[in-house]
Amino acid sequence: MSFATMRYQAAFIVLVILEQALSNNQTIAITTKLVASK
């Protein structure tokens, strides 16, 4: 597994945790777009 893949998985886990904590679909959608744009 490459370091980049590990970083992507870690970022995805963070997003899942944020989604559970915030329960705010709009915020998660914006965050996901920011991550996906990089």
N, C-alpha and C positions, 0 to 999 in steps of 0.2 A: 504494500500500500504506500502510495506516495505521500509526501508531506502535504501537498496541496489538497489531496483527497481528505486527509485527516482534518485539515483546517475547514474544509467545506462541511464535513459531517459535524464538526464541533459547532459551526455557525448554525447549521440546521437544528441541532439540539437546542441551542440558545433560543432560536425562533419559536420552537415548540413550547419551551418553558414560558417565554414571554406571552405567547398566545393563551396559555392556560392561566397565567397570572392576570393578564389584562382583560381577557374576554372581549377584546375590541378588534373586530375584523378589519376595520378601516386602518388602524395603526399597523396591524400585521401586514396588510396588503402593501402599505407604503414601505415598510421595512424590507419586505421580500423584494420589492422592485429595486430598492437601493442595493441590496446584496446581489441581485441578479444582474444589475447593470455593470458590476465590476468584473 
